[in-house]
Amino acid sequence: MSTPTADSARASLEALRTEIAKAVVGQDSAVTGMVVALLCRGHVLLEGVPGVAKTLLVRALSAALELDTKRVQFTPDLMPSDVTGSLVYDARSSKFSFQPGPVFTNLLLADEINRTPPKTQASLLEAMEERQVTVDGTPRPLPEPFLVAATQNPVEYEGTYPLPEAQLDRFLLKLTVPLPARQDEIDILTRHADGFSPRDLTAAGLRPVASATDLEAARAAVAETAVSPDIAGYIVDICRATRDSPSLSLGVSPRGATALLSTSRAWAWLTGRDYVIPDDVKALALPTLRHRIQLRPEAEMEGVTADSVINAVLAHLPVPR
């Protein structure tokens, strides 16, 4: 099989977005965010109230990709070994052998990740950052590509455990999945009336339209996307401005700045350019940075949100020409 060109890889990823839309209505921003995360080798946190198609979005992505996928339902009694795997005694050989957990896959759906205690949440930290799992002192590499797509309900919902800052920072993007607009909701009902079943995506017409080879070609092209010194300075100024905000007790770290650089390059390439412009940075600033800052309690009481702080920073900073 011939190696895909940058143009053919871009076409495959555009087809990926179209294919997912066969199952998920009205969530174009979340779909685009998932594709950006794939291009950046990053992980995604999807937040929304129950019933807005967070899980369906990830399942549709896996159906449109030729990648291995596993799902873990995070519950209060889930143990770390249920995710990473464990040593199992084999009576026939009188030896312990490693039984891989569901994390050994290409696309891991961590469903309702904030319904499990912090100890189990932390079991994913090494996998997400180092792309390996250490069991009994032995590091075991994970498949490539590897992406964690975690869903969570808003933290004010009963039975949730807030994710610690160290874990939130491991997610490249935090995508909010809102309630659909009225016409989108009518479209959803019409599809269900016509026989659509979210449990059978094959019957809905979803098919694999992009492969791991397409993904590698796309990632190589994204790595060649040019970033001028002015754009790099703009990204740094955005992140530094959050550290000076009186509404925040924690601003964006240098890791957040490099994440915004990566997502801006991916978005620029997806839109057909081989260089980044300020609009690319603005488009990805909210999903890339909103989970990397921490509001002061008094600001939260006044109704300030992470998004409003970032939007204020973007509004006041001079934009490079």
Buried (B, 14 or more C-beta within 10 A) or exposed (E): EEEBEBEEBBBBBBBBBEBBBBBBBBBEBBBBBBBBBBBBBBBBBBBBEEEBBBBBBBBBBBBBBBBEBBBBEBBEEBEBBBBBBBBEEEEEEEEEEBEBBBBBBBBBBBBBBBBBBEEBBBBBBBBBEEBBBEBEEEEBEBBEBBBBBBBBBEEEEEEBBEBEEEBBBBBBBBBBBEEBEEEEEEBBEEBEEEEBEBEEBEEBEBEBBBBBBBBBBBBEBBEEBEBEEEBBEBBBBBBBBBEEBEBBEEBBBEEBBEBBBBBBBBBBBBEEBEEBBBEBBBBBBBBBBBBBBBBBEEBEEEEBEBBEBBBBBBEEBEEBE
